Amino acid sequence: MKLSLLFLLLLFTTQVMPQHLVLKGKIADRVTLQGLAYANVRIAGTLSGTSATIDGLYELRLAKGNYKLVVSNIGYISDTIAVKLNSNETLEILLAPVPVHLPEVTVLPGENPAFEILRRTIMAKHDREEKINSYIFRAYTKGIVKTTQDFSSSGTNVSVGIGGGKDTSRLKITGIIENESKGYFKKPNEYKDEIVARKQSANTPSAINIFTGGRLLQNFYTDDIRFLNRPLLSPIADEAVEFYDYLIEDTLAMDKQTVFKIKFEPLRKIDPGFVGTLYIADKTFNLVKLEVGMNNPANPGRIFDKISIIQQFTEFENEIVMPIDYRISVEGNPLGLMKFGFELNTIFYDYQINNKFDSDFFDMTIVKVNPDADKKDSLYWKSTQTIPNTKEELEAYARIDSVESVPKSFWDNLSVLSPTIPLGNNFFISGPLSLYSFNRVEGHSVSFGANAIQQFDKRSNFRLDLSYGFADEKFKGEFAGNYFLGDYRTTNLVLRTFSKLTDLFGESIRYNKLTSTLVNLIGKYDFRDYYYTKGFSAGVWSQVFPVLSLGIGYMNRTDNSASVNTDFSFFNKSKTYNAVQPIYETKINAVTANFQLDFRKFIEDGYFRRKISQGGAFATLSGNFIFSNSDLLKSNLDFQMYRVTLNGYIPTFESARLNFALMGLHSNGKVPFQMMHALPGNISIASQSNTFRTLRTGEVFGDRALVLSIDNDLGDEIFRFLNLELMVEWQMNMSVHFNAAFIETKAESKTIMPSINKYGIGYSLTEFKKPFAEIGFGIGQALFPFRLEFTWKLNYFGNNNFVIGLNAPIL
């Protein structure tokens, strides 16, 4: 009986698991025996095949049977080889080079003959577009990361050491991702990718392995191609002949057909664009291959020393040309601090052209990782089409797996400049930068935090923060935890308890604690105000529709004023700290509600749904509501607050982009001072994006407001438009900002505003009952993450009518 069951099991698995055999080898020049980089191998009579590696190595996985291989490469005579495959085989293929002379091309008198070829190529492009309504394809993608030092990861975070980036340092493979995907397209612009299988080196989070061939594919048959968030004109775009300069460099042959080799580059040296070589077939004028890079204006900050892109095309049914591979390789060493490289190699096969899709097939998901994608074993990978691993890649897999299998000690993970220290299994504790802080209430304060992320099948996160202030002699603590429900964890249960010192108008302060500590210790200036709060909050947040999320919760908090408890500072001993502003001391019990409307599409990475903007314009509408009631909820105050925010991004022209935020706040009843909204301000000689540069932190506040913030990042487009070549050469960038606000405090809330305390400090109420406005611009360099900003008030003149500030995110 056992033997019979075993026999049936073997018979069943034999039927359901196709027996794929490996046909591999090298495609080489018959004369020199050198491998032919990226030569094409097609299975005659099918839409399947592959491309060779840079060394000419190829690998096909086929069922047992008879096949005809069509092998081709530009500059060589194509060959058709009959293969009878009964077992794994190695087959070396030699192609003979063929010289071809330039045929006559009819051109206008005095015109560069390359332009006539390009015009016909553009016409052929339009013919292709008319033939294609939809298509399906399969793809295999391999990504290679190269650095001088090994990197490690925890959760979705990847860290690599900085330094050691001298030119003598040798790049080595330190990370690998591989995935098999299926892509779908339908006119005019519907895309979808499914990741069928994926694997990666042990130091790479699976959540990063979502770079499918279809998603990253930059099809040069489209007019505008985005690189590094900048639109670049394709060399065969409709306007290309006015933008690029072309030169016929040579003629070659492929499959007994003349192929024009055409060099090209932008006509104006300051315009960002591609530079490289096109290979265009005579008579059909189809794009056969391109080898391109990007010029300096298209390389922001010159962070890349090398950019190489190779893409090949071939004809399928109805003479429709489709891409069969896409390969990009980059290397860089910004400021000599971190030498790195990245390669992405994708092959496309099994095209199905002009399929019909159900009306609901294309939905909000643009990339979907199938549930079993991470469970594919070595047997599966042996049966699917891939790009052969090189010796260096195999050695890298073994080295990385070996390194990751060795337990890391506390000292291995310790970094002096890190805010956290990983202890393994997605567990972190406070790092050196998070252990100490200083303010005028707590004085010297020591902190310890523990954070566990993506626990229990990536459904839970927990955080515990403890601290002690030596000046106020108080212990503080906060615990926060959440649990996700649903296949894609779209419902979030949240619980938080706290007893801590917190910032007054903290949501409007854009500076970190390290900046505050340094300003206090060196300048004896504390730009924050504080108060004590304790209580808890709980709630649930859920994506009820792909575009709509709703939440409801409850909060209980008791707020008390804080005071100055220290006069310490390293310098400016004669100065004294400002008294801490008092608050309205009270207990609040309230029901909260939230919503978010977001029409962006998303990636389903196997665990979570992540919204993605795809480079186009988008806007999100969100809101929250607070209901505090003394009768129903036993709160000390009766009030309601309604806040609605519209955030968005709009591409303006070329690579310029505009970010905007419009916030409206309305309230009823007596709103406690500490729960009002303050216009986000700045400290002296500094500024932050999406803030009012001419206002100070906490300077203007209220319980009714309408606030508009606009930041338009122009990049170098304005300098290019004005033909300022020196500014473009120096990679200088420009931005423009505009802020406006109406804000006031209701009479009811004014009745509970804090009165003058024993230090003689109270709140001088500034209101903008007519809109306040400011405008300015910033200048920076693409490689450095800061810019110098100049801002003018447009009305309400007084202090800070004109300010200069350094906008640095590190602050």
C-alpha positions in Angstrom: 0.0 0.0 0.0 2.8 2.4 0.9 4.6 1.6 -2.4 1.4 2.2 -4.3 0.9 5.6 -2.7 4.5 6.5 -3.3 4.2 5.5 -7.0 1.0 7.6 -7.4 2.7 10.6 -5.7 5.7 10.3 -8.0 3.4 9.9 -11.1 1.4 13.0 -10.0 4.4 15.2 -9.4 5.8 14.1 -12.8 2.6 15.3 -14.5 2.3 18.6 -12.7 6.0 19.6 -12.6 7.3 20.2 -16.2 10.7 18.7 -16.7 12.8 21.6 -17.9 16.2 21.0 -19.3 19.0 23.6 -19.5 20.5 24.6 -22.8 23.4 27.0 -22.2 26.7 28.1 -23.7 28.5 31.0 -25.3 27.8 33.2 -28.4 31.1 34.4 -29.8 32.7 36.0 -32.8 33.8 33.3 -35.2 37.1 35.1 -36.0 38.2 36.4 -32.6 36.2 34.0 -30.4 35.3 36.9 -28.2 31.9 36.7 -26.5 29.2 38.8 -28.1 27.6 41.0 -25.5 23.8 40.8 -25.3 23.4 38.7 -28.5 19.8 37.6 -29.1 18.5 34.0 -29.0 15.0 33.4 -30.2 13.0 30.1 -30.3 11.7 30.0 -33.9 8.0 30.0 -34.2 7.5 31.3 -30.6 7.6 34.5 -28.7 10.2 33.1 -26.3 13.9 33.6 -26.1 16.6 35.4 -24.1 19.6 37.8 -24.4 23.2 36.9 -23.6 25.2 38.4 -20.8 27.9 41.0 -21.4 30.3 38.0 -21.8 28.1 36.4 -24.4 26.8 33.7 -22.1 23.2 32.5 -22.6 20.9 30.1 -20.8 17.5 28.7 -21.9 15.2 26.4 -19.9 13.1 24.3 -22.2 11.1 21.1 -22.1 12.4 18.0 -23.9 12.0 18.3 -27.7 13.2 19.7 -31.0 13.9 23.4 -31.4 15.3 25.9 -33.9 17.4 28.7 -32.4 17.6 32.0 -34.2 20.8 33.7 -33.0 21.5 37.3 -34.1 23.7 40.3 -33.2 24.3 43.6 -34.9 27.2 43.3 -37.3 27.0 39.6 -37.7 25.2 37.1 -40.0 22.3 35.5 -38.1 22.3 31.8 -37.8 19.5 29.2 -37.3 20.5 26.1 -35.4 18.5 23.0 -35.0 18.7 21.5 -31.5 17.3 18.1 -30.3 17.1 18.5 -26.5 16.9 15.2 -24.5 19.2 16.3 -21.6 21.0 19.3 -20.3 23.4 20.5 -23.0 26.1 23.1 -23.6 26.2 24.6 -27.1 28.7 27.2 -28.3 27.5 29.4 -31.2 29.8 31.3 -33.5 28.6 34.1 -35.6 30.4 35.5 -38.6 31.0 39.3 -38.9 29.7 40.9 -42.1 30.8 44.3 -43.5 28.2 46.5 -45.2 28.7 49.7 -47.1 26.5 52.7 -46.7 23.6 52.6 -49.2 22.2 55.7 -50.9 19.8 57.7 -48.8 17.6 60.3 -50.4 17.9 63.6 -48.5 17.3 67.2 -48.9 20.1 69.3 -50.4 22.7 70.2 -47.8 20.9 68.2 -45.1 22.5 65.7 -42.7 21.4 62.3 -44.0 20.8 61.1 -40.5 17.8 63.4 -40.2 15.9 61.7 -43.0 16.6 58.3 -41.3 15.2 59.7 -38.0 12.2 61.2 -39.6 11.3 57.8 -41.1 12.0 56.1 -37.7 9.5 58.5 -36.1 7.0 57.6 -38.8 7.6 53.9 -38.1 7.1 54.6 -34.4 3.6 56.0 -35.1 2.8 53.0 -37.3 3.8 50.7 -34.4 1.6 52.7 -31.9 -1.4 52.2 -34.2 -0.9 48.5 -34.3 -0.7 48.1 -30.5 -3.7 48.2 -28.3 -2.5 46.0 -25.5 0.1 43.3 -24.6 1.2 40.9 -22.0 4.8 39.8 -21.3 6.9 37.8 -18.9 10.1 39.2 -17.5 13.1 38.2 -15.4 14.9 41.0 -13.5 18.2 40.8 -11.7 19.5 43.7 -9.7 23.1 44.0 -8.5 24.3 46.4 -5.8 28.0 47.1 -5.5 29.8 49.0 -2.7 33.2 48.9 -1.1 31.8 47.6 2.2 29.2 45.0 3.0 25.8 46.4 4.1 23.2 45.1 6.5 19.5 45.5 6.9 16.8 45.4 9.6 13.1 45.5 8.7 13.0 47.7 5.6 16.0 49.7 6.5 19.4 49.2 4.8 22.6 50.7 6.1 26.1 50.9 4.6 29.2 52.5 6.0 30.3 55.9 4.7 34.0 56.4 3.9 36.5 54.1 2.3 35.3 55.5 -1.0 38.8 56.3 -2.4 39.3 55.6 -6.1 41.6 52.7 -5.1 38.8 51.0 -3.3 37.4 48.1 -5.3 33.7 47.7 -5.8 32.3 44.3 -4.9 28.8 42.8 -5.2 27.1 43.3 -1.8 23.5 42.8 -2.6 21.4 40.9 -5.2 17.7 40.8 -6.0 16.0 38.5 -8.6 12.4 38.3 -9.6 10.1 36.8 -12.2 7.1 38.9 -13.2 4.3 39.2 -15.6 3.4 42.5 -17.1 0.2 43.9 -18.6 -0.5 47.0 -20.7 -3.5 48.6 -22.3 -4.0 51.9 -24.1 -3.8 54.6 -23.3 -1.8 54.3 -20.1 -2.9 51.3 -18.0 -0.1 49.2 -16.5 0.1 46.4 -14.1 2.8 44.0 -12.9 2.6 40.8 -10.9 5.7 39.4 -9.2 5.4 35.6 -9.6 8.6 34.7 -7.8 11.4 36.5 -6.1 14.6 35.9 -4.1 17.4 38.1 -2.8 20.6 37.9 -0.9 20.3 37.4 2.9 21.1 41.1 3.7 18.4 42.5 1.4 14.8 42.9 2.7 12.2 41.3 0.5 10.1 44.5 0.6 12.8 46.1 -1.6 12.5 43.4 -4.2 9.7 45.1 -6.2 11.8 46.5 -9.1 10.1 44.6 -11.9 11.1 44.8 -15.5 7.8 46.3 -16.5 7.8 48.9 -13.7 11.4 50.1 -14.4 11.2 49.7 -18.2 12.0 52.9 -19.9 10.7 52.2 -23.4 12.5 54.5 -25.8 9.5 54.2 -28.2 7.8 56.7 -25.9 8.5 60.4 -26.3 9.2 61.4 -22.7 11.3 59.2 -20.4 11.7 59.9 -16.7 15.1 59.5 -15.1 15.7 60.6 -11.5 12.4 62.4 -11.6 13.4 64.4 -14.6 11.6 64.0 -18.0 14.1 63.4 -20.8 13.3 63.5 -24.5 13.6 60.1 -26.3 16.0 60.2 -29.2 13.1 59.1 -31.5 10.5 61.4 -30.0 8.4 63.6 -32.3 10.5 66.7 -31.4 13.8 64.9 -31.3 15.2 66.2 -34.6 14.9 69.8 -33.2 16.5 68.8 -29.9 19.3 66.3 -30.8 22.2 66.4 -33.3 22.7 63.1 -35.2 25.6 61.7 -37.2 25.8 58.4 -39.2 28.9 56.8 -37.9 28.8 53.5 -39.6 26.6 50.9 -41.3 26.4 47.3 -40.1 24.3 44.3 -40.8 21.9 42.1 -38.9 20.1 39.1 -40.4 21.1 40.3 -44.0 19.6 43.7 -43.3 21.5 47.0 -43.3 21.6 48.7 -39.9 22.5 52.4 -39.5 24.7 53.2 -36.5 23.9 56.8 -35.6 25.6 58.9 -32.9 23.5 61.6 -31.2 23.7 64.2 -28.4 21.6 67.3 -27.5 22.2 70.3 -29.7 22.5 72.6 -26.7 25.1 71.5 -24.2 23.1 72.9 -21.3 19.9 70.9 -22.1 19.5 67.6 -20.2 19.2 64.6 -22.5 20.7 61.3 -23.7 23.9 60.8 -25.5 24.9 57.6 -27.3 24.2 55.4 -30.3 21.1 54.3 -32.1 20.9 51.3 -34.3 18.1 51.6 -36.9 17.2 49.0 -39.5 17.1 50.1 -43.1 13.8 49.8 -45.1 11.6 49.2 -41.9 13.4 52.0 -40.0 12.6 50.2 -36.7 14.8 50.8 -33.7 17.0 47.7 -33.3 19.2 48.7 -30.4 20.4 51.7 -28.4 23.4 52.3 -26.2 23.0 55.5 -24.3 24.1 57.5 -21.3 23.1 60.9 -19.9 24.9 64.2 -20.3 26.0 66.3 -17.3 22.8 68.5 -17.1 20.7 65.3 -16.7 23.0 64.1 -13.9 21.9 66.1 -10.8 24.8 66.9 -8.6 27.1 64.8 -10.9 26.6 62.0 -8.3 27.0 59.4 -11.1 30.4 58.9 -12.7 29.0 56.4 -15.2 25.5 55.8 -16.6 25.0 53.1 -19.3 21.7 52.0 -20.7 21.3 49.3 -23.3 18.0 48.2 -24.9 17.3 45.9 -27.8 14.2 45.4 -29.9 12.9 42.7 -32.2 9.9 42.1 -34.5 7.1 39.9 -33.3 3.7 39.2 -34.9 2.4 41.7 -37.5 5.9 43.2 -37.7 5.4 44.9 -34.3 8.7 45.8 -32.6 8.9 45.1 -28.9 11.7 45.5 -26.3 13.5 42.2 -25.5 15.8 43.5 -22.8 16.7 46.5 -20.7 20.0 46.9 -19.0 21.2 49.9 -16.9 24.5 50.2 -15.1 25.5 53.2 -12.9 28.5 54.0 -10.7 29.2 57.0 -8.5 31.2 58.4 -5.6 29.5 61.6 -4.4 32.0 63.9 -2.7 34.4 60.9 -2.5 32.4 59.6 0.6 30.7 56.5 -0.8 31.7 54.7 -3.9 28.8 52.6 -5.2 27.4 50.9 -8.3 24.1 49.4 -9.4 23.2 47.2 -12.3 19.7 46.2 -13.4 19.3 43.5 -16.1 15.9 42.5 -17.4 14.8 40.2 -20.2 11.3 40.2 -21.7 9.7 37.1 -23.4 6.4 35.3 -24.1 4.7 38.4 -25.5 1.0 38.2 -26.2 0.0 41.2 -28.3 -3.5 42.8 -28.5 -5.2 40.7 -25.9 -8.6 41.6 -24.5 -8.9 42.4 -20.8 -11.9 42.4 -18.5 -13.2 45.9 -17.8 -12.1 45.6 -14.1 -8.7 44.0 -14.7 -6.7 47.2 -14.3 -7.4 48.6 -10.8 -5.6 50.6 -8.2 -2.8 48.0 -8.0 0.1 48.7 -10.3 2.5 46.1 -8.7 1.3 43.0 -6.9 3.5 40.5 -5.2 1.7 37.1 -5.4 1.3 35.5 -2.0 3.6 32.5 -2.8 6.3 34.6 -4.5 8.7 34.3 -1.6 8.0 30.6 -1.2 9.4 29.4 -4.5 12.2 26.9 -4.0 15.4 26.0 -5.9 13.4 23.5 -8.0 11.2 26.3 -9.3 14.1 28.6 -10.1 15.8 25.8 -12.1 12.7 25.5 -14.2 12.2 29.2 -15.1 13.9 31.5 -17.5 16.7 33.5 -15.9 20.0 35.3 -16.7 22.9 33.0 -15.9 24.7 33.9 -12.6 28.3 34.9 -13.1 31.1 33.5 -11.0 31.3 36.8 -9.1 27.5 36.7 -8.4 27.7 33.1 -7.1 30.6 34.0 -4.9 28.7 37.0 -3.6 25.6 35.0 -2.7 27.8 32.5 -0.7 29.8 35.3 1.0 26.7 37.3 2.0 24.8 34.3 3.2 27.9 33.3 5.3 28.3 36.8 6.8 24.6 37.1 7.6 24.5 33.7 9.3 27.1 34.9 11.9 25.4 36.5 14.9 26.3 40.1 15.3 27.4 41.4 18.7 26.2 44.7 20.3 29.6 46.3 19.3 29.2 45.2 15.7 26.0 47.2 15.5 27.1 50.2 17.5 27.6 53.5 15.6 28.4 56.7 17.3 26.3 58.7 14.8 23.3 56.4 14.8 20.0 57.3 16.6 19.3 53.6 17.0 21.2 50.3 17.5 19.7 47.1 15.9 19.8 44.1 18.1 18.3 41.6 15.6 14.9 40.4 14.8 13.7 43.9 14.0 14.4 45.1 17.5 16.2 48.4 18.2 17.3 50.4 21.2 18.4 54.0 21.5 21.7 54.9 19.9 24.2 57.5 21.1 22.5 60.4 19.4 19.2 59.7 21.2 20.5 59.1 24.8 21.0 62.8 25.8 19.1 66.0 25.4 18.9 69.4 27.1 16.1 72.0 27.6 15.3 74.7 30.1 12.7 72.6 31.9 14.4 69.2 32.3 17.9 70.4 32.1 20.2 67.5 31.4 18.0 64.6 30.3 18.8 61.0 29.6 16.6 58.8 27.5 16.2 55.2 26.6 14.0 53.7 24.0 13.2 50.2 22.7 11.4 49.6 19.4 10.2 46.4 17.9 8.9 46.6 14.3 7.1 44.1 12.1 6.6 41.5 14.7 4.1 38.6 14.5 4.1 38.1 10.7 4.8 41.8 10.2 1.6 42.8 11.9 2.8 44.5 15.1 5.0 47.4 16.1 5.9 48.4 19.7 7.7 51.3 21.1 8.7 52.2 24.7 10.4 55.5 25.6 11.7 56.3 29.0 13.5 59.5 30.2 14.6 61.4 33.3 15.2 65.1 33.7 17.8 66.0 36.3 16.5 69.6 36.7 12.7 68.9 37.0 13.5 65.5 38.8 10.7 63.7 36.9 10.5 60.3 35.2 8.6 60.3 31.9 7.5 57.5 29.7 5.5 56.6 26.7 4.3 53.3 25.2 2.8 52.9 21.8 1.7 49.7 20.0 -0.3 48.8 17.0 -1.6 45.7 15.3 -2.5 45.3 11.6 -5.4 43.3 10.3 -6.2 42.1 6.8 -4.2 40.4 4.0 -2.5 43.7 3.2 -2.6 45.0 6.8 -5.0 47.8 5.8 -6.7 48.0 9.2 -4.6 49.4 12.1 -5.5 49.1 15.8 -3.5 51.6 17.8 -3.0 52.1 21.6 -0.8 54.7 23.3 -0.2 55.6 26.9 2.0 58.5 28.1 3.2 60.7 30.9 5.8 63.1 29.5 7.0 66.6 28.8 5.8 67.6 25.3 6.3 70.6 23.0 3.7 73.3 22.8 2.5 73.5 19.2 4.8 70.5 18.5 3.2 69.7 15.2 4.3 73.1 13.9 7.9 72.8 14.9 10.1 71.4 12.1 13.4 71.2 14.0 14.8 68.1 15.7 15.8 67.7 19.3 19.5 67.7 18.6 19.2 71.2 17.1 17.4 72.4 20.2 20.0 70.8 22.5 22.9 72.5 20.7 21.2 75.9 20.5 20.5 75.7 24.3 24.0 74.6 25.3 25.8 77.0 23.0 23.5 79.9 22.6 21.4 79.7 25.7 18.3 80.1 23.6 15.4 77.6 23.8 13.0 78.3 20.9 10.5 75.7 22.2 7.9 75.9 24.9 6.8 72.9 26.9 4.0 71.4 29.1 3.4 68.2 30.9 0.7 65.8 29.6 -0.4 62.3 30.7 -3.1 60.0 29.6 -3.9 57.5 26.8 -5.4 57.2 23.4 -6.8 54.3 21.4 -8.3 54.0 17.9 -8.7 52.1 14.7 -7.8 53.2 11.2 -8.9 51.2 8.1 -8.8 51.5 4.3 -12.5 50.9 3.7 -12.1 51.5 -0.1 -8.9 51.7 -2.2 -9.1 55.5 -2.2 -10.7 56.1 1.2 -9.5 55.4 4.7 -11.5 56.1 7.9 -10.6 56.2 11.6 -12.2 56.6 14.9 -10.7 56.8 18.4 -10.8 58.1 22.0 -8.3 60.1 23.9 -7.9 61.0 27.6 -5.3 63.6 28.6 -4.5 65.8 31.5 -2.3 68.8 30.8 -0.2 71.0 33.2 2.1 73.9 32.8 5.9 73.5 33.0 8.5 76.0 34.3 12.2 76.8 33.9 14.3 74.7 36.2 17.9 75.3 35.1 20.1 78.2 34.0 22.9 76.0 32.6 24.7 76.7 29.3 28.3 76.3 28.2 28.4 79.9 27.0 26.5 83.2 27.5 26.4 82.7 31.3 25.0 86.2 31.8 21.9 85.5 29.8 18.8 83.9 31.3 16.3 81.6 29.7 12.8 82.9 28.8 10.1 81.7 31.2 8.1 78.8 29.9 4.7 79.9 28.5 1.8 78.7 30.7 -1.0 76.6 29.2 -4.7 76.1 30.2 -4.5 73.3 32.8 -7.3 70.9 32.2 -8.5 67.3 31.6 -9.8 66.4 28.2 -11.8 63.4 27.2 -12.7 63.3 23.5 -13.8 61.2 20.6 -11.7 61.6 17.5 -12.5 60.8 13.8 -10.2 60.9 10.8 -10.4 60.4 7.0 -8.1 60.4 4.0 -9.0 60.5 0.4 -6.1 59.4 -1.8 -6.5 58.5 -5.5 -2.9 57.4 -6.0 -2.4 53.8 -7.1 -0.5 51.4 -4.9 2.1 48.6 -4.7 1.1 45.4 -2.9 4.5 44.2 -1.7 3.3 40.9 -0.3 2.5 42.4 3.1 1.5 46.0 2.8 -0.2 48.4 0.3 2.0 51.4 -0.4 0.8 54.5 -2.3 3.0 55.7 -5.1 2.7 58.9 -7.1 4.4 57.7 -10.4 5.8 61.1 -11.0 2.6 62.8 -12.1 0.3 65.3 -10.3 -1.6 64.1 -7.3 -3.5 65.4 -4.3 -4.6 63.9 -1.0 -7.5 65.2 1.1 -7.4 64.4 4.8 -9.2 65.5 7.9 -9.7 65.0 11.6 -12.4 65.8 14.1 -12.2 66.2 17.9 -15.4 66.1 20.0 -15.0 67.0 23.7 -18.1 67.0 25.9 -18.5 67.4 29.7 -21.9 65.6 30.0 -21.3 62.6 27.7 -17.5 62.1 28.1 -16.9 63.8 31.5 -14.4 66.2 29.9 -13.6 69.6 31.6 -14.4 71.5 28.4 -17.0 71.4 25.7 -15.6 72.1 22.2 -15.3 70.7 18.7 -12.4 71.1 16.2 -12.5 70.3 12.5 -9.4 70.3 10.4 -9.1 69.5 6.7 -5.9 69.5 4.7 -5.2 69.2 1.0 -1.7 68.2 0.1 -0.4 67.8 -3.4 2.3 67.8 -6.0 2.1 69.3 -9.5 4.8 69.1 -12.2 5.0 72.6 -13.6 7.5 72.7 -16.5 10.3 70.3 -17.5 11.7 69.0 -14.2 10.2 71.8 -12.0 7.7 70.6 -9.5 5.3 72.5 -7.1 4.4 71.2 -3.7 1.4 72.7 -2.0 -0.6 72.4 1.3 -3.9 74.0 2.1 -5.2 73.6 5.6 -8.5 74.8 7.0 -9.4 74.8 10.8 -12.7 75.5 12.4 -13.8 75.2 16.0 -16.8 75.6 18.3 -16.7 76.1 22.1 -13.7 76.9 24.4 -10.6 75.4 22.8 -7.7 75.0 25.3 -4.7 77.1 24.3 -2.3 74.1 23.9 -4.6 72.5 21.3 -4.8 75.5 19.0 -2.9 75.6 15.7 0.3 77.7 15.4 1.6 78.8 12.1 4.9 76.8 11.5 7.7 79.4 12.1 11.5 79.3 12.2 14.5 80.2 14.4 16.9 83.0 13.6 19.1 82.5 10.4 17.5 79.1 9.7 14.4 78.0 7.8 12.5 74.8 6.8 10.3 74.0 3.8 6.6 74.5 4.2 7.0 77.0 7.0 6.6 80.8 7.4 10.1 82.1 7.1 9.4 85.6 8.5 7.6 84.3 11.6 9.1 82.7 14.7 8.0 79.4 16.2 4.8 79.7 18.2 4.5 83.4 17.3 1.0 83.3 15.7 -1.7 80.8 16.7 -5.5 80.4 16.8 -8.5 78.1 16.7 -9.8 79.2 13.3 -7.4 79.3 10.3 -7.0 79.0 6.6 -3.3 78.4 5.6 -1.7 78.0 2.2 1.9 76.9 1.7 3.6 76.6 -1.7 7.1 75.5 -2.5 8.1 75.4 -6.2 11.3 73.6 -6.8 12.5 75.0 -10.2 15.8 73.0 -10.3 18.0 74.5 -12.9 15.2 75.2 -15.4 15.1 78.9 -14.9 18.9 79.2 -15.5 18.5 77.0 -18.6 15.6 79.1 -19.9 17.7 82.3 -19.4 20.7 80.5 -21.1 22.9 81.1 -18.0 25.4 78.4 -18.9 27.7 79.0 -15.9 24.9 78.5 -13.4 23.9 75.3 -15.2 27.5 74.1 -15.3 27.8 74.7 -11.5 24.6 72.6 -11.0 22.9 75.5 -9.2 19.2 75.1 -8.3 16.5 77.6 -7.5 13.2 77.4 -5.6 10.4 79.9 -5.0 8.1 79.8 -2.0 4.9 81.6 -1.0 2.9 81.4 2.2 -0.4 83.0 3.2 -2.6 82.7 6.2 -5.8 83.8 7.8 -5.9 83.0 11.6 -7.9 84.1 14.6 -9.1 83.0 18.0 -12.8 83.0 18.9 -14.0 85.1 21.8 -15.0 81.9 23.7 -11.5 80.6 23.6 -10.0 83.9 24.6 -11.9 83.7 27.9 -9.7 80.7 29.0 -6.4 82.0 27.6 -3.6 81.8 30.1 -3.3 85.0 32.2 0.0 86.6 33.1 1.9 84.3 35.5 4.2 85.2 38.4 7.1 85.7 36.0 5.2 88.4 34.2 4.8 86.2 31.1 1.6 85.8 29.2 0.4 85.5 25.6 0.3 88.5 23.4 -2.3 87.5 20.8 -1.5 88.2 17.2 -4.3 87.5 14.7 -4.4 87.8 10.9 -8.0 88.7 10.3 -6.9 89.7 6.8 -4.6 87.3 5.0 -1.0 87.6 5.9 1.5 86.8 3.0 5.2 86.4 2.4 7.2 85.4 -0.7 10.8 84.5 -1.4 13.3 82.3 -3.2 16.1 80.0 -2.5 19.5 79.2 -4.1 21.3 75.9 -3.7 23.6 73.4 -5.3 22.3 70.0 -6.5 24.8 67.9 -4.6 24.3 69.6 -1.2 21.1 69.2 0.9 20.7 72.9 1.8 19.9 76.2 0.2 20.1 79.9 1.1 16.6 81.5 1.2 15.5 85.1 1.0 12.0 86.0 2.1 10.0 89.3 2.2 6.7 90.1 4.0 4.0 91.4 1.7 2.0 93.0 4.5 1.7 93.2 8.4 5.1 94.9 8.4 7.0 95.1 11.7 9.7 92.7 12.7 11.5 90.5 10.2 10.2 92.3 7.1 13.1 90.7 5.2 14.9 87.6 6.4 17.8 85.4 5.1 17.8 81.8 6.3 19.6 78.5 5.7 17.2 75.8 4.8 18.9 72.6 5.9 16.8 69.4 6.5 19.5 68.1 8.9 18.3 70.8 11.4 
